[in-house]
Amino acid sequence: MAFDATYLSCVAEEIRTRCEGAKIEKIYQPSRDTLIFHLRCQEGREKLLFAANPTAPRLHLTAASPENPPEPPMFCMFLRKHLLGARLSEITQTPMERCVHFVFDCTDEMGYPVRKRLVAELMGRTCNVYLLGPDGRILDCLRRVGLDESNRPALPGLSYQAPSPIEKQDPAVLTQEDYVNLLRVEGADVLAQRLMDTLGGLSPLVTREAALYAAGDVDGRVGALDAEAAGEKLYLFFSEHLRHPKPWYYAAPDGTLKQFAFCPIREYGECAEAESFSALLDRFYTLRDRKDAMRQKSQALRKSVSNQVQRLRRKMAAQEKELTATYDRERLRQLGDILTANLHRIQKGQTKVLCQDFYDENMADVEIPLSPILSPQQNAAKFYKDYTRMKNAQKELTHQLSLGREELNYLESVLEELNRAQQDAELEEIRQELYSGGYVRLDSSRKRMKASKLPPQRFESTDGFPIYVGRNNRQNDELTFKLARKDDIWCHASKVHGSHVIISCGGRKPPDDTVTQAAQLAAYYAETGGGQNISVDVTTVKQVKKTPGGKPGMVIYHTYRTAIVNPYPDVRVDPLNAENK
């Protein structure tokens, strides 16, 4: 991703165009590092998001409405006291830095007009948001930094210290000759690194794109270039994209955003243009934040299931070891036969006896251990008894391992469901499923909760056929055995955990393209969703049977055909609203 100073300047310009002169109506702080300002603008209302998270710093307009804590944090209350009702009069950015100043016209305690400044520093681990008074002193800040922690302390009452000026050249003001000279002076031999070391306000992604344009390779070497020709191309690249920036992005086949920048991203293949810089950031980070939030919410449940998986695997490993030992039981019967044939040679109290092994082709002698407290007949009977015990143990262990493999398969499928869950309701369904199976306990509040009832995900093929995808094991069962008709088409990724996918045929035969698209969805909503050339089994619903006594979602089928597909290349889905498709 390329949330660099240049991209931020594009976002700031969008905010300036849409929000300058706006009045602050509400201020929220949904998380420790995130602030959202509700603004009333001339042409409607906007929400301005500040994220001072070191791992994902950003600033943009947003359409998201994250859940707020019951009690607003202290900094949020402080901002409300000082900025509610204030008007946004000016937006400026520190050159080549991810630092934006918002100037607000407000009133002091006596009702006199005063200007206060909100400074958003979005530079990695030093991210912070400051509220400054008219004299430039810090009134308060999102993250306080002590005098002994940094050479730029951030505490109420101290004068605000701006970040040290960046010692790089501004690509927006360089001439073609400047770029030629940049290639002729000493520096890194890799062009992208040379540009990164010399030019300010750019991300590595953008410098690689510039290198790709100028040298034909993201790893192009300066020493192999004609300085005049490459310098001209660099000048054309930056002149075009710095003067006329656009929000470009590269997305995975399922629609998930992977990279974004203010210039085309040709390094990764085909890219597309978003409607605005803010909308692109909002889409990218909303999805990421949703996944992170779900990962945190499901952490306890995932840990519980993972622990049970590990315990089950250890148990099965011990059973496998015991089962292997039973494979040698035939020798016990043979030794019993040899002892029986030599009872006349054995006296009670012996600890061993040497006998001729008539099961050996060479009739070699074999030493047989004996229990001194048993009679010769009892010693022989013990070998037969041990033989029978191991024979019975083999049957029981084989049965127990079969049950264990079924249970392990089920628990692993639940882990896969937890990885795919995107909504609280999906998580609750999985929790209820595990509770019904006796794998987790619910607190009293959850026991009183009515079980959520989410519908399966719905898609539509290019031929107009509805395609339904189960969200979890329970829903897979309901979709296949209750909602689907016997002549509907059923798809599932081969020999891996995944969703049941149903083509609702309505008595018609679906075209091959529709079947292919359903198979692509089955490949995507499976453990192999990120791979290529995935095997997907395709059959009719009437061929699918529930495993007798099996766990939810577990089925058997024998008549099917297998399609080899890639996940989703032909089925485009908006990941923010997939559940509504």
N, C-alpha and C positions, 0 to 999 in steps of 0.2 A: 504494500500500500504506500501511498505517497501523500500523506498529510504533512506536507512541508510548508515553509513560509509562503511560497508562491500560491499553493492551493488555498491556504488560509486567507491570502489577500483577495482571492476570488470570492470566498465565502463572505468576507467582511464587506465586499462591494455589494453582494446580494442583500446582506442585512441592512446596509446603508440605504440602498434603494427602496427597500420595503418597510423599514422600521424607523428611519430617522424622523424625529418629531413624535414618536410614539410615547404613550403614557404607560407606566408600569401599574398593572392592576393586581397581580398576585405574584408571590415568590414562593417556590417550593424547593425542598432539598430531599429528593427521594432516596439518595444514598450518601455515604460519607463524602464522596468526591464529586457529586453531581448537583448542579443548580439548574432550575428551570424558571425563567421569567415569563409571565403572561403579559403580553403587550397589546394595547389597543392602538391600532394604526389607522391611518386615513382610509385605507381600503379594506379594513377588516381586522381580525385578531391574529396574532402570531405567538408562537412559543419559542423562546430563545434558550438553547441548552448550552451550559458550560460544563465540561467534563475535565476535571483536573486529575484524572487517573493516570499515573505514570505509564501504565501499560497501554492505554488507549486515550491519550489526550485529544480533545477536539472542541470545536465551537461551531454551532450551526443552528438553523431553524429546524424545528422538529414537529412531527405530527403525533409522536408517541405520547402516551399518558401513563407513565409508570406509577405504580402504587406508592403512596407516600406513607411515612411512619406515623403512628398515632400522635406522637409528640414531636413537633418540629425541632431540629437541632438548634443550638445556641446561635450559630452563625446565620442560620436562616432567619431567626427572630431578629437578629441584629440588622440584617439587610432590610427586613420589612420595616423596622423602625425608621431607617434612614432613607429608603428609596421608594417605598410605596407612594404612588401618586406623582413621582418624578417623571420628567420628560427627557428622552434620549436626544441630546442635541448634537453630538459629534462622535464619530468613530474614526480612530487613527490606528495605524500599525507601525511598530518599530521596523525599520528597513531590514529585510532579509532575516527576520526573527519571527518565531511563532508567539508573538506578544501583541495583544490588541488592547487599546484603551477606549473605554466607553465613558463619555462625559454626560452627566445628568444635571439638569436644572431642577433644583428642589429648594426647600425652605429649611431654615434652622429652627431651633426651639422657640425663638422669638417671632417667627413668621417672616424673617427677612430672606430674600432670595440668596441662594448660595449654590456653588457648583461643586459637585463631588465626582470623583473619578473611580470607576471600577476597572481594574487592570487584570486581564486574564493572561497569565504566563503558561504556555502549553508546551514546555520543553522537557520532555522526559521525566526523570526522577525529581526535578526541581519544580514540577507543576504546582501552581498556586493561583488563587484568586484574592486580590487585595481590594479593599475599599479605602480610598484616600480622601482626606479632607481638603479644603481649599488651599491649605498651606503645604500640601504634599506629604503630610504625615499619615502614617498608617492608622486608620481608625480600628480596623481589625482585618483578619485574613482567614481564609479557609483552613490553612495548615500553618500553625505557628512554628517558627524556627528560632531557637535560642541563640544567644550571643556566642556560645561555645560550640555550636553545631555548624556554623557556616560563616563565611566572610560577608554574606548578605543576610543578616538576621531579619526575621519577619515577626515583629511584635508590636502591639498597639503602642502608639506614642513615638515610635522611631520614624525617622525620615525614610521614605521609600527610595531604594537604590535600584536603578534600572540595571538590567543585565549588561555585562561588558559588551561593547560594540564588536560585531563579528568582523574578523580580519580577512575577509575574502572580497572578491570583485562581484559587482552587481551585473548579472548577465543581461539585464534589461538595457543597460547603457553602453555595452561594449560594441565596438565597430567590427567590421569584417577583419580589418588589420589587427585588431586586438586578439581575435581568435587565432589568426595565423601566428602571431607572436607567442600566444599561449602554447602552441604546439612546438615551437622552436626552442623554448627555454628548457632548462633542466627540470625534471619532475618524474612522476610515475610513468612507466612505459605503457601500462594499460590505459587506454583513452578514457574510459568511464571513471577510473580512479583519478586520473589527471583533472578531469572536470570537477569531480567531487572535492578534490583538494583545493581547487582554485576558485570556484564559483560558489556564491552564497545563496541560501534560500531554496536549494534543490535537494531532492531525495536521491538515494542510489538508483531507484527505479527510473527516474527521469534522466539521470546521466547515462544509464545504460541505453535508454531509448535514443538519446542524442548520439551515442556511439554507434548504435545500430544504423542510424540514418547517415552518419558521416563516414563510417568505415565499413558498413555492411555486416558488422558482427558486434555483439555486445561485449565481446572480449578482444576487440580490435586493438592492435598495438600502435602506439604513436610512431615508433621507428619505421614501421612499414607503410606509413601514409605519406602522400604528397601534401605538405603543409598548406600550400595555397588552395588546393582543391578541397581538402578536408575543412580548412578554416572557413571557406565560403559556405559549405554545407552546414557547419555549426551555426554560422551567422543566420542563415535562412531558417534553420530549425528553431532557434530561440526567438528570432524576430517574429515568426509566425505564431508560435504557441504562447509567448509571453504577451504579445499584443492582442491576440484573439484566443484566449484560453477557453476550453470547453470541458465539461465533466465527462471524461471517458472512463470506461470500466471494462474489465475482463471477468466473465462469469463462467463457472463450471457448467457442464451440460444440464445439471438439475436447476440451474438458475442462481445458485449460490455465488455471491460476489467474492472474488479472490483478490483482485487488485483494482486500484483506481488512481487516476492522475488527471492533471489539467491538459494532457496531451495524449494522443493515441498510444495504446499499449500494444505494439506489434510484436514484442518479444514472445508473448504467449499465444499468439494467433489472432483470430478474429475478435475484435472488441466492439463495443457499442457506446452510444452517447446517451447520457441521462438527461432528464428534463432540467435539472439544476444541480449546482454544487452541493447545496444543503440537502436536497432530496437524496442524492447519491450517498452522502455520509449517513443520513438518517436510516436509509435502507440497510447499509452495510453494518452499522453498529447496533441497530435495533435487533437484527437477527443474531449478531454475536452476543449482545447482552442477554437476549432471551435464552440462548443456549447456555451461557454461563450461569444464569439464574436457575435454570432447570437442573444444571449439573450440581449446583449447590443444594437445591431442594431435594434432589434424589440421592444425595451423598449417603445419608444414613441407610436408606433402603438398599442402595447398591452395595454398601459395605456388608449389610446383613446377608444379602443373597450371595455375595462373593465368599463370605466366610463359610456359608453352607456348602457352596461348591467345593471349596478347599477341603472341608471335612469329609464330604462325600468321596472326593478323589482319593484321599488317604485311606478311607475305609475300603474302597474298591481295590486299591493297590494291595492292601493286606489280604483281601479275599482272593485276588489273582495269585498271590504267593501261595496261599493255602490250596488253591485249586491245582496249581502246578505240582504241588507235593502229592496230590492224589493220583497223578498220572503213573506213578511207580507202584501202585498198589498190587499189580499182578505178581510182583516179586514176593509180596507177603504171602499170597496164596501158595506160591511155589515153595517157599520155605516151610510153610505148614505141612505141605505134602511130604517134603524131605524128612521133617521131624517125625511125622506119622510113620513113615517107613523105617525109621531108626529108633523107635521108642524103646526097644529091648536093649539099646546101648546107652541109655541115659539114666542117670540116677538123680533123685531129688537132691538139691543142694548145689548142682553144677551151675557154673556161670556161663559156660559155652560148651559147644560140642563141634567136632570136626567130622563132617559127613561128605559122602560123594554126591555131587550135584548131577542128578540124572537129567536135568533140563539143559545142561551144558553139553554141546556136541562132543567135547573132549573129555567129558566125565571128570572134570577137575574137582578138587576138594573145596568145600566152602565152610567157613567158620560161622556158626549160627549162635548169636547171644541168647542166653537163657536167664530166667528169673529164678534165683535159688530157692525162693519160698513157694514156688509152684511145682506141681508134679509134672512129669514128662507130658502126660495127656493135656494138662492145663496150659503148658507152654505152647503146644501145637495149636490148641483151641484159641489161644490169644492171637496168634498170627492170622487165623481165619476171622476172628472177631475184628481185628484191626483192618483186614481186607474189606469186610462188609461195611465197617464204619466209614472208610474212605470212599467206598463206592456210593454210599448214601450221601456223604459229604459232597461228592462231585455233583450229584444231581441238585442238591440244595444250593451249593455255591454258584452253580451255573444259573439257577433261577434267580438268586439274589443279585448276581452281576447283571442279569438282564433287566431286572427292576431298577438297579442302580444306574445303568446306562440310560434308561428312559427318564429317570428323575434328573440325571445330569443334563440330558438333552433339554429337558423342560426348563431347568434353572438357567442354563446358558441362553435359552431363548428369551427369558425374562430380562436378563442383563442386556440383551440386544434391544428389547423394547424400551428399557430405561434410557439407553443411549439415543433412541429415536424420539422419545417423548418431547413434545413442544408446548404442552399446556398443563396447567395444574390439574385439570379434569382427567387427562390421560394418566398422570402420575397417580391420582386417586384411584382410578380404575385398576391399575396394576397393584396398588397396595391392597385393595379389596380382594383381588384375585389371590394374592399371596396369603391373606388372612383366611380366606375360605379353604385354602390348601393346608393350613396349619403351619405356615412358614414364618409368619410374623404375628405379633400381637398388636392390637389397636388400643389406644387409650379410650377412656369413656366418651370423650367428646366425638371421636371419630366413629365409635360404634353407633352413636345416635345420628350420624350424618347419613342422609339418603345417598345411596350409591349413584354416582354420576352416570349419565347415559349419553355418551357422545355418539354421533352417527359415524359410520365409516367415511374415510376420505373419498370424495367423488371427483372424478376426472371425466373428460369427454374426448373420445378419439377424433381424429380428423374426419372420420366418416359419420360422426354424430352418435356413436354408441356410448352409453354410460359405462364407465369403468370404476369399480369400487375397490378400495384398498383397506384392509383391516389394520387397526392401530395397535392391537395387542392380541394375546392368545384368546381371551374371552370373546373379543370382537371377531376374530377369525372364525371361531366356532359359530357364532350367530350369523355371520355373513354367509358362510358356506352351507350350513345346515338348516337355517331358518329363512333367510332373506332371498337366497338364490334359488332359481328354478333348476330342475334337473337337466334341462338342455342348455343352460348357461355354460360359458367357458370358464374354466378354473386354471389359474397359473400360479406357480410357486418356483422359486429358485431351487435348483437341484441340490439335495443333500446338505443344505445349510439352513440356518434359522432365518425366517423372514415372514413377511405378511402374505396372507391369502389375497389373491387378486381375482376379481370376478368381472367378466364382461356380461352385462345384462343384454341378452340377445333379443328378448321380446318375440321369440318364435322365429326369428330370422337367422340366417347364417352370416356371421360377421366377415367382412373382407380380410384378406391377409394383412393389410396395413394395420387394421384395428387389433388383430391378434398380436402382431409385432409390438405395437405400442403398449399393450397390456403386459407383454413379456418384459418390456423395458422397465415398466413400473415395478414388476416383481423383482427384477434384478436390482433396481435402485433401493427398494425397501427390504433389503436383505443384508446379511453380513458382508456380502461382496459388493455392496452398493458403490464403492469407490473404484472397483476394478473394471476390466474390459473383457469382452468375449465371455459373457456369463451364460452358463447353461441354465435354461428355465424349462421346467416340465409343464406341458399343456395338455389338458384333458377336459372332459365334460364333468359337470358337478356330480352326476349320477355315478361316476366311477370312483368318487372320493368317499371313503368310509372313515368314521371315527375309530381310533384305536380302542379296542375293548378294554374298559377300565383305565384308559389313558388320561393323561393330564390335558387341560384345556389347550386347544390348538393343535394337538397331535393327531395326525391322520395317516391312513395308508391308501395306496392306489397302485394298480398294476398295469392298467392299460393307458398309455400316454405317448406323446411324442415330445421330443426335446428340441427347443430352439436355442440358437446361439445369438445373443444380442448384447448391445452395449446399453448401460443404464441411461434412459431418458433423452437421447439425442433428438428424438422427434416429438417428444411430449414436453412442452414448455410450461413451467409452473412458477407462479409468483410465490416464493417461499414464505412471504409474510402472510399470505392469505390462502395457503394451500388447502386449509381445512374447509374453505368455502367453495372450492372448485367442484 
